């Protein structure tokens, strides 16, 4: 799952000669994750990667500089919120 995120993050970067291009890396990571964990986990991972990609694009376009300590605080709040919402629907994490 982490390899998929890294491959997606490198998608716009130039590749060095002799290395797989970003799409090949993404395809390889998707196939490996699907085989190891199944389609449901792959779909969840793809959603998370897409969300982070969208946030990164917005931050980059607006020229924002993030303080990682502040980001961690909000990420923790988001994860708590997700856990609380899912518990209302009796979904285990």
PDB file with one MODEL, atoms N, CA, C and O in Angstrom:
MODEL        1
ATOM      1  N   UNK A   1       0.827  -1.171   0.000  1.00  0.00           N
ATOM      2  CA  UNK A   1       0.000   0.000   0.000  1.00  0.00           C
ATOM      3  C   UNK A   1       0.884   1.252   0.000  1.00  0.00           C
ATOM      4  O   UNK A   1       0.602   2.224  -0.701  1.00  0.00           O
ATOM      5  N   UNK A   2       1.942   1.212   0.786  1.00  0.00           N
ATOM      6  CA  UNK A   2       2.844   2.359   0.834  1.00  0.00           C
ATOM      7  C   UNK A   2       3.542   2.553  -0.508  1.00  0.00           C
ATOM      8  O   UNK A   2       3.771   3.682  -0.940  1.00  0.00           O
ATOM      9  N   UNK A   3       3.877   1.444  -1.162  1.00  0.00           N
ATOM     10  CA  UNK A   3       4.526   1.546  -2.473  1.00  0.00           C
ATOM     11  C   UNK A   3       3.604   2.198  -3.494  1.00  0.00           C
ATOM     12  O   UNK A   3       4.064   2.955  -4.348  1.00  0.00           O
ATOM     13  N   UNK A   4       2.307   1.911  -3.414  1.00  0.00           N
ATOM     14  CA  UNK A   4       1.343   2.525  -4.317  1.00  0.00           C
ATOM     15  C   UNK A   4       1.304   4.033  -4.080  1.00  0.00           C
ATOM     16  O   UNK A   4       1.303   4.811  -5.034  1.00  0.00           O
ATOM     17  N   UNK A   5       1.273   4.444  -2.828  1.00  0.00           N
ATOM     18  CA  UNK A   5       1.267   5.867  -2.520  1.00  0.00           C
ATOM     19  C   UNK A   5       2.518   6.566  -3.027  1.00  0.00           C
ATOM     20  O   UNK A   5       2.446   7.665  -3.578  1.00  0.00           O
ATOM     21  N   UNK A   6       3.674   5.919  -2.838  1.00  0.00           N
ATOM     22  CA  UNK A   6       4.932   6.503  -3.324  1.00  0.00           C
ATOM     23  C   UNK A   6       4.931   6.595  -4.850  1.00  0.00           C
ATOM     24  O   UNK A   6       5.359   7.598  -5.420  1.00  0.00           O
ATOM     25  N   UNK A   7       4.450   5.545  -5.498  1.00  0.00           N
ATOM     26  CA  UNK A   7       4.415   5.553  -6.961  1.00  0.00           C
ATOM     27  C   UNK A   7       3.483   6.648  -7.473  1.00  0.00           C
ATOM     28  O   UNK A   7       3.807   7.330  -8.444  1.00  0.00           O
ATOM     29  N   UNK A   8       2.341   6.820  -6.836  1.00  0.00           N
ATOM     30  CA  UNK A   8       1.413   7.874  -7.236  1.00  0.00           C
ATOM     31  C   UNK A   8       2.019   9.248  -6.975  1.00  0.00           C
ATOM     32  O   UNK A   8       1.825  10.173  -7.764  1.00  0.00           O
ATOM     33  N   UNK A   9       2.746   9.384  -5.881  1.00  0.00           N
ATOM     34  CA  UNK A   9       3.381  10.656  -5.573  1.00  0.00           C
ATOM     35  C   UNK A   9       4.464  11.030  -6.560  1.00  0.00           C
ATOM     36  O   UNK A   9       4.726  12.210  -6.788  1.00  0.00           O
ATOM     37  N   UNK A  10       5.092  10.025  -7.146  1.00  0.00           N
ATOM     38  CA  UNK A  10       6.165  10.267  -8.119  1.00  0.00           C
ATOM     39  C   UNK A  10       5.642  10.375  -9.545  1.00  0.00           C
ATOM     40  O   UNK A  10       6.425  10.501 -10.486  1.00  0.00           O
ATOM     41  N   UNK A  11       4.335  10.327  -9.709  1.00  0.00           N
ATOM     42  CA  UNK A  11       3.759  10.260 -11.049  1.00  0.00           C
ATOM     43  C   UNK A  11       4.183  11.427 -11.943  1.00  0.00           C
ATOM     44  O   UNK A  11       4.437  11.224 -13.130  1.00  0.00           O
ATOM     45  N   UNK A  12       4.262  12.616 -11.412  1.00  0.00           N
ATOM     46  CA  UNK A  12       4.611  13.770 -12.232  1.00  0.00           C
ATOM     47  C   UNK A  12       6.095  14.031 -12.345  1.00  0.00           C
ATOM     48  O   UNK A  12       6.508  14.928 -13.079  1.00  0.00           O
ATOM     49  N   UNK A  13       6.897  13.277 -11.642  1.00  0.00           N
ATOM     50  CA  UNK A  13       8.342  13.499 -11.657  1.00  0.00           C
ATOM     51  C   UNK A  13       8.982  12.812 -12.860  1.00  0.00           C
ATOM     52  O   UNK A  13       8.499  11.778 -13.320  1.00  0.00           O
ATOM     53  N   UNK A  14      10.067  13.390 -13.365  1.00  0.00           N
ATOM     54  CA  UNK A  14      10.754  12.722 -14.483  1.00  0.00           C
ATOM     55  C   UNK A  14      11.432  11.438 -14.017  1.00  0.00           C
ATOM     56  O   UNK A  14      11.865  11.328 -12.870  1.00  0.00           O
ATOM     57  N   UNK A  15      11.514  10.491 -14.909  1.00  0.00           N
ATOM     58  CA  UNK A  15      12.149   9.214 -14.561  1.00  0.00           C
ATOM     59  C   UNK A  15      13.574   9.191 -15.104  1.00  0.00           C
ATOM     60  O   UNK A  15      13.907   9.852 -16.088  1.00  0.00           O
ATOM     61  N   UNK A  16      14.379   8.421 -14.437  1.00  0.00           N
ATOM     62  CA  UNK A  16      15.758   8.263 -14.887  1.00  0.00           C
ATOM     63  C   UNK A  16      15.812   7.141 -15.912  1.00  0.00           C
ATOM     64  O   UNK A  16      15.029   6.194 -15.846  1.00  0.00           O
ATOM     65  N   UNK A  17      16.738   7.246 -16.860  1.00  0.00           N
ATOM     66  CA  UNK A  17      16.859   6.183 -17.869  1.00  0.00           C
ATOM     67  C   UNK A  17      17.107   4.822 -17.221  1.00  0.00           C
ATOM     68  O   UNK A  17      17.885   4.703 -16.274  1.00  0.00           O
ATOM     69  N   UNK A  18      16.438   3.808 -17.741  1.00  0.00           N
ATOM     70  CA  UNK A  18      16.623   2.454 -17.240  1.00  0.00           C
ATOM     71  C   UNK A  18      15.723   2.096 -16.065  1.00  0.00           C
ATOM     72  O   UNK A  18      15.757   0.959 -15.594  1.00  0.00           O
ATOM     73  N   UNK A  19      14.921   3.034 -15.582  1.00  0.00           N
ATOM     74  CA  UNK A  19      13.990   2.744 -14.487  1.00  0.00           C
ATOM     75  C   UNK A  19      12.572   2.710 -15.034  1.00  0.00           C
ATOM     76  O   UNK A  19      12.287   3.343 -16.051  1.00  0.00           O
ATOM     77  N   UNK A  20      11.676   1.977 -14.370  1.00  0.00           N
ATOM     78  CA  UNK A  20      10.288   1.919 -14.851  1.00  0.00           C
ATOM     79  C   UNK A  20       9.647   3.306 -14.794  1.00  0.00           C
ATOM     80  O   UNK A  20       9.925   4.093 -13.889  1.00  0.00           O
ATOM     81  N   UNK A  21       8.788   3.590 -15.770  1.00  0.00           N
ATOM     82  CA  UNK A  21       8.099   4.871 -15.727  1.00  0.00           C
ATOM     83  C   UNK A  21       7.030   4.831 -14.630  1.00  0.00           C
ATOM     84  O   UNK A  21       6.680   3.749 -14.159  1.00  0.00           O
ATOM     85  N   UNK A  22       6.506   5.988 -14.216  1.00  0.00           N
ATOM     86  CA  UNK A  22       5.548   6.009 -13.100  1.00  0.00           C
ATOM     87  C   UNK A  22       4.327   5.109 -13.314  1.00  0.00           C
ATOM     88  O   UNK A  22       3.878   4.455 -12.374  1.00  0.00           O
ATOM     89  N   UNK A  23       3.793   5.068 -14.518  1.00  0.00           N
ATOM     90  CA  UNK A  23       2.615   4.242 -14.754  1.00  0.00           C
ATOM     91  C   UNK A  23       2.927   2.762 -14.591  1.00  0.00           C
ATOM     92  O   UNK A  23       2.090   2.006 -14.098  1.00  0.00           O
ATOM     93  N   UNK A  24       4.101   2.344 -14.992  1.00  0.00           N
ATOM     94  CA  UNK A  24       4.500   0.940 -14.804  1.00  0.00           C
ATOM     95  C   UNK A  24       4.616   0.618 -13.315  1.00  0.00           C
ATOM     96  O   UNK A  24       4.192  -0.451 -12.875  1.00  0.00           O
ATOM     97  N   UNK A  25       5.187   1.535 -12.543  1.00  0.00           N
ATOM     98  CA  UNK A  25       5.290   1.328 -11.095  1.00  0.00           C
ATOM     99  C   UNK A  25       3.899   1.253 -10.471  1.00  0.00           C
ATOM    100  O   UNK A  25       3.639   0.397  -9.625  1.00  0.00           O
ATOM    101  N   UNK A  26       3.014   2.142 -10.886  1.00  0.00           N
ATOM    102  CA  UNK A  26       1.651   2.146 -10.343  1.00  0.00           C
ATOM    103  C   UNK A  26       0.955   0.829 -10.678  1.00  0.00           C
ATOM    104  O   UNK A  26       0.347   0.204  -9.809  1.00  0.00           O
ATOM    105  N   UNK A  27       1.046   0.414 -11.935  1.00  0.00           N
ATOM    106  CA  UNK A  27       0.409  -0.840 -12.354  1.00  0.00           C
ATOM    107  C   UNK A  27       0.936  -2.033 -11.558  1.00  0.00           C
ATOM    108  O   UNK A  27       0.170  -2.908 -11.156  1.00  0.00           O
ATOM    109  N   UNK A  28       2.259  -2.060 -11.335  1.00  0.00           N
ATOM    110  CA  UNK A  28       2.864  -3.160 -10.575  1.00  0.00           C
ATOM    111  C   UNK A  28       2.368  -3.143  -9.127  1.00  0.00           C
ATOM    112  O   UNK A  28       2.068  -4.195  -8.562  1.00  0.00           O
ATOM    113  N   UNK A  29       2.282  -1.953  -8.525  1.00  0.00           N
ATOM    114  CA  UNK A  29       1.824  -1.846  -7.134  1.00  0.00           C
ATOM    115  C   UNK A  29       0.351  -2.228  -7.009  1.00  0.00           C
ATOM    116  O   UNK A  29      -0.043  -2.891  -6.050  1.00  0.00           O
ATOM    117  N   UNK A  30      -0.454  -1.811  -7.975  1.00  0.00           N
ATOM    118  CA  UNK A  30      -1.882  -2.166  -7.960  1.00  0.00           C
ATOM    119  C   UNK A  30      -2.049  -3.675  -8.032  1.00  0.00           C
ATOM    120  O   UNK A  30      -2.823  -4.253  -7.270  1.00  0.00           O
ATOM    121  N   UNK A  31      -1.336  -4.309  -8.933  1.00  0.00           N
ATOM    122  CA  UNK A  31      -1.441  -5.767  -9.079  1.00  0.00           C
ATOM    123  C   UNK A  31      -0.993  -6.480  -7.802  1.00  0.00           C
ATOM    124  O   UNK A  31      -1.634  -7.436  -7.366  1.00  0.00           O
ATOM    125  N   UNK A  32       0.104  -6.018  -7.207  1.00  0.00           N
ATOM    126  CA  UNK A  32       0.611  -6.663  -5.986  1.00  0.00           C
ATOM    127  C   UNK A  32      -0.352  -6.483  -4.823  1.00  0.00           C
ATOM    128  O   UNK A  32      -0.592  -7.424  -4.065  1.00  0.00           O
ATOM    129  N   UNK A  33      -0.907  -5.282  -4.674  1.00  0.00           N
ATOM    130  CA  UNK A  33      -1.848  -5.030  -3.574  1.00  0.00           C
ATOM    131  C   UNK A  33      -3.139  -5.819  -3.768  1.00  0.00           C
ATOM    132  O   UNK A  33      -3.690  -6.356  -2.807  1.00  0.00           O
ATOM    133  N   UNK A  34      -3.612  -5.887  -4.985  1.00  0.00           N
ATOM    134  CA  UNK A  34      -4.835  -6.647  -5.271  1.00  0.00           C
ATOM    135  C   UNK A  34      -4.638  -8.125  -4.957  1.00  0.00           C
ATOM    136  O   UNK A  34      -5.519  -8.766  -4.383  1.00  0.00           O
ATOM    137  N   UNK A  35      -3.491  -8.659  -5.330  1.00  0.00           N
ATOM    138  CA  UNK A  35      -3.205 -10.069  -5.069  1.00  0.00           C
ATOM    139  C   UNK A  35      -3.049 -10.333  -3.568  1.00  0.00           C
ATOM    140  O   UNK A  35      -3.533 -11.344  -3.061  1.00  0.00           O
ATOM    141  N   UNK A  36      -2.379  -9.430  -2.868  1.00  0.00           N
ATOM    142  CA  UNK A  36      -2.092  -9.641  -1.450  1.00  0.00           C
ATOM    143  C   UNK A  36      -3.300  -9.394  -0.550  1.00  0.00           C
ATOM    144  O   UNK A  36      -3.497 -10.112   0.430  1.00  0.00           O
ATOM    145  N   UNK A  37      -4.113  -8.384  -0.875  1.00  0.00           N
ATOM    146  CA  UNK A  37      -5.164  -7.993   0.062  1.00  0.00           C
ATOM    147  C   UNK A  37      -6.576  -8.009  -0.508  1.00  0.00           C
ATOM    148  O   UNK A  37      -7.542  -7.941   0.252  1.00  0.00           O
ATOM    149  N   UNK A  38      -6.715  -8.095  -1.807  1.00  0.00           N
ATOM    150  CA  UNK A  38      -8.035  -8.135  -2.411  1.00  0.00           C
ATOM    151  C   UNK A  38      -8.484  -6.788  -2.951  1.00  0.00           C
ATOM    152  O   UNK A  38      -7.852  -5.757  -2.722  1.00  0.00           O
ATOM    153  N   UNK A  39      -9.598  -6.830  -3.677  1.00  0.00           N
ATOM    154  CA  UNK A  39     -10.103  -5.636  -4.351  1.00  0.00           C
ATOM    155  C   UNK A  39     -10.617  -4.576  -3.384  1.00  0.00           C
ATOM    156  O   UNK A  39     -10.485  -3.383  -3.661  1.00  0.00           O
ATOM    157  N   UNK A  40     -11.195  -4.979  -2.264  1.00  0.00           N
ATOM    158  CA  UNK A  40     -11.741  -4.005  -1.320  1.00  0.00           C
ATOM    159  C   UNK A  40     -10.629  -3.136  -0.724  1.00  0.00           C
ATOM    160  O   UNK A  40     -10.770  -1.916  -0.642  1.00  0.00           O
ATOM    161  N   UNK A  41      -9.545  -3.754  -0.316  1.00  0.00           N
ATOM    162  CA  UNK A  41      -8.410  -3.000   0.230  1.00  0.00           C
ATOM    163  C   UNK A  41      -7.797  -2.129  -0.857  1.00  0.00           C
ATOM    164  O   UNK A  41      -7.405  -0.993  -0.595  1.00  0.00           O
ATOM    165  N   UNK A  42      -7.713  -2.653  -2.071  1.00  0.00           N
ATOM    166  CA  UNK A  42      -7.187  -1.869  -3.184  1.00  0.00           C
ATOM    167  C   UNK A  42      -8.041  -0.628  -3.412  1.00  0.00           C
ATOM    168  O   UNK A  42      -7.503   0.459  -3.623  1.00  0.00           O
ATOM    169  N   UNK A  43      -9.358  -0.773  -3.373  1.00  0.00           N
ATOM    170  CA  UNK A  43     -10.251   0.372  -3.558  1.00  0.00           C
ATOM    171  C   UNK A  43     -10.066   1.395  -2.437  1.00  0.00           C
ATOM    172  O   UNK A  43     -10.040   2.599  -2.691  1.00  0.00           O
ATOM    173  N   UNK A  44      -9.938   0.914  -1.198  1.00  0.00           N
ATOM    174  CA  UNK A  44      -9.709   1.836  -0.076  1.00  0.00           C
ATOM    175  C   UNK A  44      -8.391   2.579  -0.241  1.00  0.00           C
ATOM    176  O   UNK A  44      -8.326   3.791  -0.030  1.00  0.00           O
ATOM    177  N   UNK A  45      -7.350   1.862  -0.614  1.00  0.00           N
ATOM    178  CA  UNK A  45      -6.037   2.490  -0.803  1.00  0.00           C
ATOM    179  C   UNK A  45      -6.083   3.514  -1.936  1.00  0.00           C
ATOM    180  O   UNK A  45      -5.504   4.595  -1.825  1.00  0.00           O
ATOM    181  N   UNK A  46      -6.762   3.177  -3.007  1.00  0.00           N
ATOM    182  CA  UNK A  46      -6.873   4.105  -4.127  1.00  0.00           C
ATOM    183  C   UNK A  46      -7.608   5.379  -3.706  1.00  0.00           C
ATOM    184  O   UNK A  46      -7.242   6.478  -4.124  1.00  0.00           O
ATOM    185  N   UNK A  47      -8.633   5.231  -2.890  1.00  0.00           N
ATOM    186  CA  UNK A  47      -9.358   6.403  -2.397  1.00  0.00           C
ATOM    187  C   UNK A  47      -8.486   7.302  -1.538  1.00  0.00           C
ATOM    188  O   UNK A  47      -8.528   8.525  -1.668  1.00  0.00           O
ATOM    189  N   UNK A  48      -7.699   6.699  -0.663  1.00  0.00           N
ATOM    190  CA  UNK A  48      -6.802   7.475   0.202  1.00  0.00           C
ATOM    191  C   UNK A  48      -5.750   8.190  -0.633  1.00  0.00           C
ATOM    192  O   UNK A  48      -5.476   9.370  -0.415  1.00  0.00           O
ATOM    193  N   UNK A  49      -5.163   7.482  -1.584  1.00  0.00           N
ATOM    194  CA  UNK A  49      -4.147   8.083  -2.445  1.00  0.00           C
ATOM    195  C   UNK A  49      -4.754   9.237  -3.241  1.00  0.00           C
ATOM    196  O   UNK A  49      -4.129  10.289  -3.370  1.00  0.00           O
ATOM    197  N   UNK A  50      -5.951   9.057  -3.771  1.00  0.00           N
ATOM    198  CA  UNK A  50      -6.604  10.110  -4.544  1.00  0.00           C
ATOM    199  C   UNK A  50      -6.880  11.339  -3.685  1.00  0.00           C
ATOM    200  O   UNK A  50      -6.712  12.469  -4.145  1.00  0.00           O
ATOM    201  N   UNK A  51      -7.304  11.126  -2.438  1.00  0.00           N
ATOM    202  CA  UNK A  51      -7.572  12.243  -1.537  1.00  0.00           C
ATOM    203  C   UNK A  51      -6.292  13.031  -1.254  1.00  0.00           C
ATOM    204  O   UNK A  51      -6.294  14.261  -1.317  1.00  0.00           O
ATOM    205  N   UNK A  52      -5.215  12.337  -0.947  1.00  0.00           N
ATOM    206  CA  UNK A  52      -3.951  13.022  -0.695  1.00  0.00           C
ATOM    207  C   UNK A  52      -3.442  13.723  -1.950  1.00  0.00           C
ATOM    208  O   UNK A  52      -2.877  14.814  -1.868  1.00  0.00           O
ATOM    209  N   UNK A  53      -3.639  13.105  -3.103  1.00  0.00           N
ATOM    210  CA  UNK A  53      -3.225  13.724  -4.357  1.00  0.00           C
ATOM    211  C   UNK A  53      -3.993  15.022  -4.585  1.00  0.00           C
ATOM    212  O   UNK A  53      -3.407  16.035  -4.967  1.00  0.00           O
ATOM    213  N   UNK A  54      -5.296  14.991  -4.351  1.00  0.00           N
ATOM    214  CA  UNK A  54      -6.114  16.194  -4.526  1.00  0.00           C
ATOM    215  C   UNK A  54      -5.676  17.300  -3.564  1.00  0.00           C
ATOM    216  O   UNK A  54      -5.573  18.462  -3.958  1.00  0.00           O
ATOM    217  N   UNK A  55      -5.419  16.943  -2.310  1.00  0.00           N
ATOM    218  CA  UNK A  55      -4.972  17.946  -1.333  1.00  0.00           C
ATOM    219  C   UNK A  55      -3.631  18.534  -1.744  1.00  0.00           C
ATOM    220  O   UNK A  55      -3.418  19.740  -1.622  1.00  0.00           O
ATOM    221  N   UNK A  56      -2.733  17.698  -2.225  1.00  0.00           N
ATOM    222  CA  UNK A  56      -1.407  18.166  -2.629  1.00  0.00           C
ATOM    223  C   UNK A  56      -1.509  19.134  -3.796  1.00  0.00           C
ATOM    224  O   UNK A  56      -0.808  20.146  -3.829  1.00  0.00           O
ATOM    225  N   UNK A  57      -2.368  18.832  -4.741  1.00  0.00           N
ATOM    226  CA  UNK A  57      -2.540  19.727  -5.889  1.00  0.00           C
ATOM    227  C   UNK A  57      -3.041  21.091  -5.431  1.00  0.00           C
ATOM    228  O   UNK A  57      -2.531  22.121  -5.872  1.00  0.00           O
ATOM    229  N   UNK A  58      -4.026  21.101  -4.560  1.00  0.00           N
ATOM    230  CA  UNK A  58      -4.562  22.376  -4.058  1.00  0.00           C
ATOM    231  C   UNK A  58      -3.482  23.160  -3.319  1.00  0.00           C
ATOM    232  O   UNK A  58      -3.329  24.363  -3.533  1.00  0.00           O
ATOM    233  N   UNK A  59      -2.742  22.489  -2.461  1.00  0.00           N
ATOM    234  CA  UNK A  59      -1.676  23.157  -1.699  1.00  0.00           C
ATOM    235  C   UNK A  59      -0.609  23.701  -2.649  1.00  0.00           C
ATOM    236  O   UNK A  59      -0.164  24.838  -2.491  1.00  0.00           O
ATOM    237  N   UNK A  60      -0.201  22.909  -3.622  1.00  0.00           N
ATOM    238  CA  UNK A  60       0.826  23.355  -4.559  1.00  0.00           C
ATOM    239  C   UNK A  60       0.362  24.552  -5.391  1.00  0.00           C
ATOM    240  O   UNK A  60       1.118  25.502  -5.593  1.00  0.00           O
ATOM    241  N   UNK A  61      -0.867  24.502  -5.866  1.00  0.00           N
ATOM    242  CA  UNK A  61      -1.387  25.573  -6.711  1.00  0.00           C
ATOM    243  C   UNK A  61      -1.510  26.886  -5.938  1.00  0.00           C
ATOM    244  O   UNK A  61      -1.257  27.957  -6.489  1.00  0.00           O
ATOM    245  N   UNK A  62      -1.889  26.807  -4.686  1.00  0.00           N
ATOM    246  CA  UNK A  62      -2.064  28.027  -3.894  1.00  0.00           C
ATOM    247  C   UNK A  62      -0.764  28.507  -3.272  1.00  0.00           C
ATOM    248  O   UNK A  62      -0.734  29.572  -2.655  1.00  0.00           O
ATOM    249  N   UNK A  63       0.303  27.748  -3.420  1.00  0.00           N
ATOM    250  CA  UNK A  63       1.600  28.171  -2.911  1.00  0.00           C
ATOM    251  C   UNK A  63       1.728  28.088  -1.404  1.00  0.00           C
ATOM    252  O   UNK A  63       2.552  28.789  -0.816  1.00  0.00           O
ATOM    253  N   UNK A  64       0.937  27.251  -0.771  1.00  0.00           N
ATOM    254  CA  UNK A  64       0.969  27.129   0.682  1.00  0.00           C
ATOM    255  C   UNK A  64       2.195  26.357   1.140  1.00  0.00           C
ATOM    256  O   UNK A  64       2.658  25.434   0.469  1.00  0.00           O
ATOM    257  N   UNK A  65       2.703  26.746   2.278  1.00  0.00           N
ATOM    258  CA  UNK A  65       3.783  26.007   2.934  1.00  0.00           C
ATOM    259  C   UNK A  65       3.221  25.465   4.238  1.00  0.00           C
ATOM    260  O   UNK A  65       2.695  26.224   5.052  1.00  0.00           O
ATOM    261  N   UNK A  66       3.327  24.169   4.441  1.00  0.00           N
ATOM    262  CA  UNK A  66       2.702  23.531   5.597  1.00  0.00           C
ATOM    263  C   UNK A  66       3.702  23.292   6.716  1.00  0.00           C
ATOM    264  O   UNK A  66       4.847  22.909   6.479  1.00  0.00           O
ATOM    265  N   UNK A  67       3.246  23.525   7.935  1.00  0.00           N
ATOM    266  CA  UNK A  67       4.006  23.176   9.126  1.00  0.00           C
ATOM    267  C   UNK A  67       3.554  21.775   9.517  1.00  0.00           C
ATOM    268  O   UNK A  67       2.390  21.572   9.864  1.00  0.00           O
ATOM    269  N   UNK A  68       4.470  20.805   9.463  1.00  0.00           N
ATOM    270  CA  UNK A  68       4.096  19.411   9.665  1.00  0.00           C
ATOM    271  C   UNK A  68       3.519  19.144  11.049  1.00  0.00           C
ATOM    272  O   UNK A  68       2.695  18.242  11.195  1.00  0.00           O
ATOM    273  N   UNK A  69       3.919  19.889  12.058  1.00  0.00           N
ATOM    274  CA  UNK A  69       3.355  19.664  13.391  1.00  0.00           C
ATOM    275  C   UNK A  69       1.877  20.038  13.407  1.00  0.00           C
ATOM    276  O   UNK A  69       1.081  19.386  14.082  1.00  0.00           O
ATOM    277  N   UNK A  70       1.507  21.077  12.673  1.00  0.00           N
ATOM    278  CA  UNK A  70       0.087  21.450  12.582  1.00  0.00           C
ATOM    279  C   UNK A  70      -0.682  20.413  11.781  1.00  0.00           C
ATOM    280  O   UNK A  70      -1.819  20.079  12.115  1.00  0.00           O
ATOM    281  N   UNK A  71      -0.058  19.903  10.718  1.00  0.00           N
ATOM    282  CA  UNK A  71      -0.732  18.903   9.895  1.00  0.00           C
ATOM    283  C   UNK A  71      -1.014  17.646  10.699  1.00  0.00           C
ATOM    284  O   UNK A  71      -2.071  17.036  10.539  1.00  0.00           O
ATOM    285  N   UNK A  72      -0.087  17.249  11.561  1.00  0.00           N
ATOM    286  CA  UNK A  72      -0.284  16.042  12.354  1.00  0.00           C
ATOM    287  C   UNK A  72      -1.482  16.198  13.282  1.00  0.00           C
ATOM    288  O   UNK A  72      -2.263  15.261  13.455  1.00  0.00           O
ATOM    289  N   UNK A  73      -1.630  17.381  13.879  1.00  0.00           N
ATOM    290  CA  UNK A  73      -2.754  17.638  14.776  1.00  0.00           C
ATOM    291  C   UNK A  73      -4.084  17.457  14.036  1.00  0.00           C
ATOM    292  O   UNK A  73      -5.002  16.823  14.554  1.00  0.00           O
ATOM    293  N   UNK A  74      -4.184  18.014  12.826  1.00  0.00           N
ATOM    294  CA  UNK A  74      -5.425  17.901  12.074  1.00  0.00           C
ATOM    295  C   UNK A  74      -5.643  16.495  11.520  1.00  0.00           C
ATOM    296  O   UNK A  74      -6.782  16.037  11.424  1.00  0.00           O
ATOM    297  N   UNK A  75      -4.575  15.816  11.161  1.00  0.00           N
ATOM    298  CA  UNK A  75      -4.711  14.434  10.692  1.00  0.00           C
ATOM    299  C   UNK A  75      -5.229  13.545  11.815  1.00  0.00           C
ATOM    300  O   UNK A  75      -6.057  12.665  11.581  1.00  0.00           O
ATOM    301  N   UNK A  76      -4.744  13.773  13.039  1.00  0.00           N
ATOM    302  CA  UNK A  76      -5.217  12.997  14.188  1.00  0.00           C
ATOM    303  C   UNK A  76      -6.700  13.248  14.435  1.00  0.00           C
ATOM    304  O   UNK A  76      -7.451  12.319  14.732  1.00  0.00           O
ATOM    305  N   UNK A  77      -7.118  14.503  14.310  1.00  0.00           N
ATOM    306  CA  UNK A  77      -8.543  14.825  14.479  1.00  0.00           C
ATOM    307  C   UNK A  77      -9.389  14.146  13.410  1.00  0.00           C
ATOM    308  O   UNK A  77     -10.472  13.635  13.695  1.00  0.00           O
ATOM    309  N   UNK A  78      -8.890  14.145  12.180  1.00  0.00           N
ATOM    310  CA  UNK A  78      -9.617  13.511  11.086  1.00  0.00           C
ATOM    311  C   UNK A  78      -9.776  12.017  11.323  1.00  0.00           C
ATOM    312  O   UNK A  78     -10.850  11.461  11.092  1.00  0.00           O
ATOM    313  N   UNK A  79      -8.712  11.363  11.782  1.00  0.00           N
ATOM    314  CA  UNK A  79      -8.796   9.927  12.041  1.00  0.00           C
ATOM    315  C   UNK A  79      -9.743   9.617  13.189  1.00  0.00           C
ATOM    316  O   UNK A  79     -10.467   8.622  13.141  1.00  0.00           O
ATOM    317  N   UNK A  80      -9.749  10.460  14.226  1.00  0.00           N
ATOM    318  CA  UNK A  80     -10.709  10.276  15.323  1.00  0.00           C
ATOM    319  C   UNK A  80     -12.132  10.437  14.814  1.00  0.00           C
ATOM    320  O   UNK A  80     -13.018   9.662  15.173  1.00  0.00           O
ATOM    321  N   UNK A  81     -12.351  11.450  13.972  1.00  0.00           N
ATOM    322  CA  UNK A  81     -13.672  11.696  13.408  1.00  0.00           C
ATOM    323  C   UNK A  81     -14.120  10.487  12.586  1.00  0.00           C
ATOM    324  O   UNK A  81     -15.265  10.050  12.699  1.00  0.00           O
ATOM    325  N   UNK A  82     -13.226   9.949  11.763  1.00  0.00           N
ATOM    326  CA  UNK A  82     -13.560   8.773  10.952  1.00  0.00           C
ATOM    327  C   UNK A  82     -13.949   7.598  11.843  1.00  0.00           C
ATOM    328  O   UNK A  82     -14.933   6.908  11.575  1.00  0.00           O
ATOM    329  N   UNK A  83     -13.178   7.373  12.898  1.00  0.00           N
ATOM    330  CA  UNK A  83     -13.465   6.261  13.804  1.00  0.00           C
ATOM    331  C   UNK A  83     -14.833   6.429  14.446  1.00  0.00           C
ATOM    332  O   UNK A  83     -15.592   5.466  14.553  1.00  0.00           O
ATOM    333  N   UNK A  84     -15.152   7.648  14.875  1.00  0.00           N
ATOM    334  CA  UNK A  84     -16.454   7.903  15.503  1.00  0.00           C
ATOM    335  C   UNK A  84     -17.605   7.720  14.524  1.00  0.00           C
ATOM    336  O   UNK A  84     -18.643   7.162  14.876  1.00  0.00           O
ATOM    337  N   UNK A  85     -17.419   8.191  13.298  1.00  0.00           N
ATOM    338  CA  UNK A  85     -18.476   8.045  12.292  1.00  0.00           C
ATOM    339  C   UNK A  85     -18.699   6.573  11.967  1.00  0.00           C
ATOM    340  O   UNK A  85     -19.837   6.110  11.898  1.00  0.00           O
ATOM    341  N   UNK A  86     -17.605   5.845  11.768  1.00  0.00           N
ATOM    342  CA  UNK A  86     -17.751   4.432  11.436  1.00  0.00           C
ATOM    343  C   UNK A  86     -18.366   3.634  12.585  1.00  0.00           C
ATOM    344  O   UNK A  86     -19.110   2.682  12.348  1.00  0.00           O
ATOM    345  N   UNK A  87     -18.063   4.012  13.815  1.00  0.00           N
ATOM    346  CA  UNK A  87     -18.638   3.287  14.957  1.00  0.00           C
ATOM    347  C   UNK A  87     -20.153   3.494  15.011  1.00  0.00           C
ATOM    348  O   UNK A  87     -20.875   2.625  15.501  1.00  0.00           O
ATOM    349  N   UNK A  88     -20.642   4.633  14.514  1.00  0.00           N
ATOM    350  CA  UNK A  88     -22.089   4.863  14.474  1.00  0.00           C
ATOM    351  C   UNK A  88     -22.775   3.901  13.522  1.00  0.00           C
ATOM    352  O   UNK A  88     -23.951   3.583  13.702  1.00  0.00           O
ATOM    353  N   UNK A  89     -22.074   3.447  12.538  1.00  0.00           N
ATOM    354  CA  UNK A  89     -22.651   2.536  11.558  1.00  0.00           C
ATOM    355  C   UNK A  89     -22.249   1.081  11.815  1.00  0.00           C
ATOM    356  O   UNK A  89     -22.463   0.210  10.972  1.00  0.00           O
ATOM    357  N   UNK A  90     -21.671   0.835  12.976  1.00  0.00           N
ATOM    358  CA  UNK A  90     -21.261  -0.519  13.396  1.00  0.00           C
ATOM    359  C   UNK A  90     -20.286  -1.145  12.409  1.00  0.00           C
ATOM    360  O   UNK A  90     -20.375  -2.336  12.111  1.00  0.00           O
ATOM    361  N   UNK A  91     -19.363  -0.348  11.908  1.00  0.00           N
ATOM    362  CA  UNK A  91     -18.338  -0.852  11.000  1.00  0.00           C
ATOM    363  C   UNK A  91     -17.049  -0.972  11.776  1.00  0.00           C
ATOM    364  O   UNK A  91     -16.613  -0.009  12.406  1.00  0.00           O
ATOM    365  N   UNK A  92     -16.438  -2.129  11.742  1.00  0.00           N
ATOM    366  CA  UNK A  92     -15.182  -2.301  12.473  1.00  0.00           C
ATOM    367  C   UNK A  92     -14.033  -1.738  11.645  1.00  0.00           C
ATOM    368  O   UNK A  92     -14.074  -1.748  10.415  1.00  0.00           O
ATOM    369  N   UNK A  93     -13.010  -1.250  12.338  1.00  0.00           N
ATOM    370  CA  UNK A  93     -11.839  -0.689  11.638  1.00  0.00           C
ATOM    371  C   UNK A  93     -10.809  -1.723  11.393  1.00  0.00           C
ATOM    372  O   UNK A  93      -9.762  -1.428  10.817  1.00  0.00           O
TER     373      UNK A  93
ENDMDL
END
